[in-house]
Amino acid sequence: LMLLAFAVPAVAMQNDVAQGGDRTITKVIKMLQGMLVKSKADGEKDVKLFAKYKCYCDSNAAEKTKEIADGGDAIELLAGEIAALQGENGVLSTENAELEMNMGDNERARTTAQSLRDKANEDFKAEEEDMVSAIGQMDQAIDTLAAIGADQTAAKASLVAKDQFMSGKKASLIKLSGNVKDALKAASVFLTNKEKSTLTSFIQAPFTGTYQSQSGEIVGILKNMRDTFKSNLASARAAESSGAESHSKFTTVKEDEFSKMKKSFDDKEKILGENDDAISTKKTSKGEEESSKADNEEFLAKLQNMCAEKTKAFEDRKMVRANEEAAVAEAVSILNSDEAF
């Protein structure tokens, strides 16, 4: 511009003066001054636009930075909650496995106890039936022997009835052998060897005069045997009652234990199901947070690069404009000097 100002022909200046207009150098000065004004106006406009863009960069960068930090916190929190739920599920699964094993043991114990109780009851009923039958046979044998003794007493008082007495006694002996023999053999396990020998001899011996004296001893043995059977029957019934009562209490306790274990098992299964649902939901949320965080980080990286490039471009324009304005101002100062005129 300075070269242009000094290269204006003197003739042109003289012609401009002669014609009454501004001299060419004056026009150049005005043109340069207009350029300077326009440059300053453009600079101020550029500054305002860049300030808005810088505000956009700063606000978005701050927003995305906060979102990234919040996302990181949310991811960390979700990861901790997922780990806690998984840990709780591990404990609950172990406890339920133990409960399931204990419930199986409980069921097997009840089944075994019921089987033993049924077998004991079955044995008791058979034993009770045998003992009741044996007691009845003992009573019958005692009554039969007592009746024979009464016939013998009557025989002493009447010789006339001797034949009838003998025939009645033989019939009674036949009846004794048929009705009581099995009972005596069954009951012989409760007798001493001597008593067994006496019974055997009594059953097998023919009717003689010594029969009367033997029958009294046998009646005593039979009564002792009957008392023993009655005592054993009472003991067996008491034992059966006690066994049934103990089994009932055992079953009640075991069923109560099983019910409590089952409730605890079901409650834990419900919690496990709820935890599984919560873990699935939290994993989905964690994945979304991680995806959102990655998007925000990518956006922030691009924004920072773009803002840095725009800032550099603005600083370059600002520097060029400042240099241009300084050059124009210097040119105007030179052209406007007395030496230039």
C-alpha positions as CSV (number, residue, x, y, z in Angstrom):
1,L,0.0,0.0,0.0
2,M,2.9,2.3,0.8
3,L,4.5,1.5,-2.6
4,L,1.1,2.2,-4.2
5,A,0.9,5.6,-2.4
6,F,4.4,6.7,-3.5
7,A,4.0,5.4,-7.1
8,V,1.0,7.7,-7.9
9,P,2.1,10.0,-10.8
10,A,2.6,13.6,-9.9
11,V,0.5,14.5,-13.0
12,A,-2.5,12.7,-11.7
13,M,-2.2,14.6,-8.4
14,Q,-2.1,17.9,-10.3
15,N,-5.1,17.0,-12.4
16,D,-7.1,16.0,-9.3
17,V,-6.2,19.4,-7.7
18,A,-7.1,21.2,-10.9
19,Q,-10.4,19.5,-11.1
20,G,-11.3,20.3,-7.4
21,G,-11.5,16.7,-6.1
22,D,-9.5,14.8,-3.4
23,R,-6.0,14.0,-4.4
24,T,-5.2,10.4,-5.2
25,I,-3.1,9.9,-2.0
26,T,-6.0,11.2,0.0
27,K,-8.3,8.7,-1.6
28,V,-5.8,6.0,-0.8
29,I,-5.6,7.1,2.8
30,K,-9.4,7.1,3.1
31,M,-9.5,3.6,1.5
32,L,-6.9,2.4,4.0
33,Q,-8.8,4.0,6.9
34,G,-12.0,2.2,5.6
35,M,-10.2,-1.0,5.5
36,L,-9.0,-0.5,9.0
37,V,-12.5,0.2,10.3
38,K,-13.9,-2.8,8.5
39,S,-11.1,-5.0,9.8
40,K,-11.8,-3.9,13.4
41,A,-15.6,-4.5,12.9
42,D,-14.9,-7.9,11.4
43,G,-12.6,-8.6,14.3
44,E,-15.2,-7.7,16.9
45,K,-17.8,-9.8,15.1
46,D,-15.3,-12.7,14.9
47,V,-14.6,-12.3,18.6
48,K,-18.3,-12.4,19.5
49,L,-18.9,-15.5,17.3
50,F,-15.8,-17.3,18.8
51,A,-17.0,-16.3,22.3
52,K,-20.3,-18.1,21.6
53,Y,-18.5,-21.1,20.1
54,K,-16.1,-21.2,23.1
55,C,-19.1,-21.1,25.4
56,Y,-20.6,-24.0,23.5
57,C,-17.4,-25.9,23.8
58,D,-16.9,-25.2,27.5
59,S,-20.6,-25.9,28.4
60,N,-20.7,-29.1,26.4
61,A,-17.3,-30.2,27.6
62,A,-18.3,-29.6,31.2
63,E,-21.6,-31.4,30.7
64,K,-20.1,-34.4,29.0
65,T,-17.3,-34.5,31.6
66,K,-19.9,-34.6,34.4
67,E,-21.9,-37.2,32.5
68,I,-18.8,-39.3,32.1
69,A,-18.0,-39.0,35.8
70,D,-21.6,-39.8,36.8
71,G,-21.6,-42.7,34.4
72,G,-18.4,-44.0,35.9
73,D,-19.9,-43.7,39.4
74,A,-23.1,-45.5,38.3
75,I,-21.1,-48.3,36.7
76,E,-19.0,-48.7,39.8
77,L,-22.1,-48.7,42.0
78,L,-23.9,-51.2,39.7
79,A,-20.9,-53.4,39.6
80,G,-20.7,-53.4,43.5
81,E,-24.5,-54.2,43.7
82,I,-24.2,-57.0,41.2
83,A,-21.2,-58.4,43.1
84,A,-23.1,-58.2,46.4
85,L,-26.2,-59.9,45.0
86,Q,-24.1,-62.6,43.4
87,G,-22.3,-63.1,46.8
88,E,-25.6,-63.3,48.6
89,N,-26.9,-65.8,46.0
90,G,-23.8,-67.9,46.6
91,V,-24.5,-68.0,50.4
92,L,-28.2,-68.7,49.8
93,S,-27.4,-71.4,47.3
94,T,-25.1,-73.1,49.8
95,E,-27.6,-72.8,52.6
96,N,-30.4,-74.2,50.4
97,A,-28.2,-77.1,49.3
98,E,-27.7,-77.9,53.0
99,L,-31.4,-77.5,53.8
100,E,-32.3,-79.8,50.9
101,M,-29.9,-82.4,52.2
102,N,-31.3,-82.0,55.7
103,M,-34.8,-82.3,54.4
104,G,-33.9,-85.5,52.6
105,D,-32.4,-86.9,55.8
106,N,-35.5,-85.8,57.7
107,E,-37.8,-87.6,55.2
108,R,-35.7,-90.7,55.3
109,A,-35.6,-90.7,59.1
110,R,-39.5,-90.4,59.2
111,T,-39.8,-93.2,56.6
112,T,-37.5,-95.4,58.5
113,A,-39.2,-94.7,61.8
114,Q,-42.6,-95.3,60.3
115,S,-41.4,-98.6,58.8
116,L,-40.0,-99.7,62.2
117,R,-43.2,-98.6,64.0
118,D,-45.4,-100.5,61.5
119,K,-43.2,-103.6,62.0
120,A,-43.3,-103.2,65.8
121,N,-47.0,-102.8,65.7
122,E,-47.4,-105.8,63.4
123,D,-45.2,-107.9,65.8
124,F,-47.2,-106.7,68.8
125,K,-50.5,-107.6,67.2
126,A,-49.3,-111.1,66.5
127,E,-47.8,-111.4,70.0
128,E,-50.9,-110.0,71.5
129,E,-53.1,-112.4,69.6
130,D,-50.9,-115.3,70.6
131,M,-50.9,-114.3,74.3
132,V,-54.6,-113.7,74.4
133,S,-55.2,-117.1,72.8
134,A,-52.7,-118.7,75.2
135,I,-54.4,-117.0,78.3
136,G,-57.7,-118.3,77.0
137,Q,-56.2,-121.8,76.7
138,M,-54.7,-121.6,80.1
139,D,-58.1,-120.6,81.6
140,Q,-59.7,-123.5,79.7
141,A,-57.0,-125.9,80.9
142,I,-57.4,-124.8,84.5
143,D,-61.2,-125.1,84.3
144,T,-60.8,-128.6,82.7
145,L,-58.4,-129.7,85.5
146,A,-60.7,-128.2,88.1
147,A,-63.6,-130.0,86.7
148,I,-61.7,-133.3,86.7
149,G,-60.8,-132.7,90.4
150,A,-64.4,-132.1,91.2
151,D,-65.3,-135.4,89.5
152,Q,-62.7,-137.3,91.5
153,T,-64.0,-135.8,94.8
154,A,-67.5,-136.9,93.9
155,A,-66.2,-140.4,93.0
156,K,-65.0,-140.9,96.6
157,A,-68.4,-140.2,97.9
158,S,-70.2,-142.5,95.6
159,L,-68.9,-146.0,94.5
160,V,-72.1,-146.4,92.5
161,A,-71.0,-143.6,90.1
162,K,-67.5,-145.1,89.6
163,D,-68.1,-146.1,86.0
164,Q,-69.6,-142.7,85.1
165,F,-66.7,-141.0,86.9
166,M,-64.1,-143.1,85.0
167,S,-65.7,-142.4,81.6
168,G,-66.1,-138.6,82.4
169,K,-62.5,-138.4,83.5
170,K,-61.2,-140.1,80.3
171,A,-63.4,-137.7,78.3
172,S,-61.9,-134.8,80.2
173,L,-58.4,-136.1,79.7
174,I,-59.1,-136.3,75.9
175,K,-60.4,-132.8,76.0
176,L,-57.4,-131.6,78.0
177,S,-55.0,-133.2,75.5
178,G,-56.8,-131.6,72.5
179,N,-57.5,-128.1,73.8
180,V,-54.6,-127.5,76.1
181,K,-51.7,-129.3,74.5
182,D,-50.7,-126.6,72.1
183,A,-51.0,-123.9,74.9
184,L,-48.8,-125.9,77.2
185,K,-46.2,-126.4,74.5
186,A,-46.2,-122.7,73.6
187,A,-46.0,-121.7,77.3
188,S,-43.3,-124.2,78.1
189,V,-40.7,-121.6,77.1
190,F,-41.5,-119.8,80.3
191,L,-41.0,-122.8,82.5
192,T,-38.0,-124.3,84.2
193,N,-36.8,-127.7,83.1
194,K,-38.4,-129.4,86.0
195,E,-41.8,-127.8,85.2
196,K,-41.5,-128.7,81.6
197,S,-40.8,-132.3,82.6
198,T,-43.8,-132.3,84.9
199,L,-46.1,-130.9,82.2
200,T,-44.8,-133.5,79.6
201,S,-45.3,-136.3,82.0
202,F,-48.8,-135.1,83.0
203,I,-49.9,-134.8,79.3
204,Q,-48.5,-138.1,78.3
205,A,-49.3,-140.1,81.5
206,P,-52.3,-142.5,81.4
207,F,-55.1,-142.2,83.9
208,T,-54.1,-143.7,87.2
209,G,-54.6,-143.3,90.8
210,T,-51.9,-140.8,91.0
211,Y,-53.5,-138.5,88.6
212,Q,-55.4,-136.5,91.3
213,S,-52.3,-135.5,93.1
214,Q,-50.5,-134.5,89.9
215,S,-53.5,-132.4,88.7
216,G,-53.2,-130.0,91.7
217,E,-49.5,-129.3,90.9
218,I,-50.3,-128.8,87.2
219,V,-53.1,-126.4,88.1
220,G,-50.6,-124.3,90.1
221,I,-48.1,-124.4,87.2
222,L,-50.9,-123.4,84.7
223,K,-52.0,-120.5,87.0
224,N,-48.4,-119.3,87.2
225,M,-48.1,-119.6,83.5
226,R,-51.3,-117.7,83.0
227,D,-50.2,-114.9,85.3
228,T,-46.9,-114.8,83.4
229,F,-48.8,-114.5,80.1
230,K,-51.1,-111.8,81.6
231,S,-48.1,-109.9,82.9
232,N,-46.3,-110.2,79.6
233,L,-49.4,-109.1,77.7
234,A,-49.7,-106.0,80.0
235,S,-46.0,-105.2,79.5
236,A,-46.4,-105.7,75.7
237,R,-49.4,-103.4,75.6
238,A,-47.7,-100.8,77.7
239,A,-44.6,-101.0,75.5
240,E,-46.7,-100.7,72.4
241,S,-48.5,-97.7,73.8
242,S,-45.2,-96.1,74.8
243,G,-43.7,-96.9,71.4
244,A,-46.7,-95.5,69.6
245,E,-46.6,-92.3,71.8
246,S,-42.8,-91.9,71.2
247,H,-43.3,-92.4,67.5
248,S,-46.0,-89.9,67.4
249,K,-43.9,-87.3,69.3
250,F,-40.9,-88.1,67.1
251,T,-43.0,-87.7,63.9
252,T,-44.4,-84.4,65.2
253,V,-41.0,-83.1,65.9
254,K,-39.6,-84.2,62.6
255,E,-42.6,-82.9,60.7
256,D,-42.2,-79.5,62.5
257,E,-38.5,-79.5,61.6
258,F,-39.3,-80.3,58.0
259,S,-41.9,-77.6,57.8
260,K,-39.5,-75.0,59.1
261,M,-36.8,-76.1,56.8
262,K,-39.2,-76.2,53.9
263,K,-40.4,-72.6,54.7
264,S,-36.8,-71.4,55.0
265,F,-35.9,-73.2,51.7
266,D,-38.9,-71.6,49.9
267,D,-38.1,-68.1,51.3
268,K,-34.5,-68.4,50.2
269,E,-35.6,-69.7,46.7
270,K,-37.8,-66.6,46.4
271,I,-34.9,-64.3,47.4
272,L,-32.7,-66.1,44.9
273,G,-35.3,-65.6,42.1
274,E,-35.6,-61.9,43.1
275,N,-31.8,-61.5,43.2
276,D,-31.5,-63.1,39.7
277,D,-34.0,-60.7,38.3
278,A,-32.3,-57.8,40.0
279,I,-28.9,-59.0,38.7
280,S,-30.2,-59.2,35.2
281,T,-31.7,-55.7,35.4
282,K,-28.6,-54.2,36.9
283,K,-26.4,-55.9,34.3
284,T,-28.6,-54.4,31.6
285,S,-28.4,-51.0,33.2
286,K,-24.6,-51.4,33.6
287,G,-24.3,-52.2,29.9
288,E,-26.3,-49.1,29.0
289,E,-24.3,-46.9,31.3
290,E,-21.0,-48.3,29.8
291,S,-22.3,-47.7,26.3
292,S,-23.5,-44.2,27.2
293,K,-20.2,-43.4,28.9
294,A,-18.3,-44.6,25.8
295,D,-20.4,-42.4,23.6
296,N,-19.9,-39.4,25.9
297,E,-16.1,-40.0,25.9
298,E,-16.1,-40.3,22.1
299,F,-18.1,-37.1,21.8
300,L,-16.0,-35.2,24.3
301,A,-12.8,-36.3,22.5
302,K,-14.2,-35.1,19.2
303,L,-15.5,-31.9,20.8
304,Q,-12.1,-31.1,22.4
305,N,-10.2,-31.7,19.1
306,M,-12.7,-29.6,17.2
307,C,-12.7,-26.8,19.8
308,A,-8.9,-26.8,19.9
309,E,-8.7,-26.5,16.1
310,K,-11.3,-23.7,16.1
311,T,-9.4,-21.9,18.8
312,K,-6.1,-22.2,16.9
313,A,-7.8,-21.0,13.7
314,F,-9.3,-18.0,15.7
315,E,-5.9,-17.2,17.3
316,D,-4.3,-17.4,13.8
317,R,-6.9,-15.0,12.3
318,K,-6.6,-12.7,15.3
319,M,-2.8,-12.5,14.9
320,V,-3.1,-12.0,11.1
321,R,-5.7,-9.3,11.6
322,A,-3.7,-7.6,14.2
323,N,-0.6,-7.6,11.9
324,E,-2.8,-6.3,9.0
325,E,-4.3,-3.6,11.1
326,A,-0.9,-2.5,12.3
327,A,0.4,-2.4,8.8
328,V,-2.6,-0.4,7.5
329,A,-2.3,2.0,10.4
330,E,1.4,2.4,9.7
331,A,0.7,3.0,6.0
332,V,-2.0,5.6,6.8
333,S,0.5,7.3,9.1
334,I,3.1,7.4,6.5
335,L,0.8,8.6,3.7
336,N,-0.7,11.2,5.9
337,S,2.6,12.8,6.8
338,D,3.8,16.1,5.4
339,E,6.6,14.3,3.6
340,A,4.1,12.1,1.7
341,F,2.1,15.2,0.7
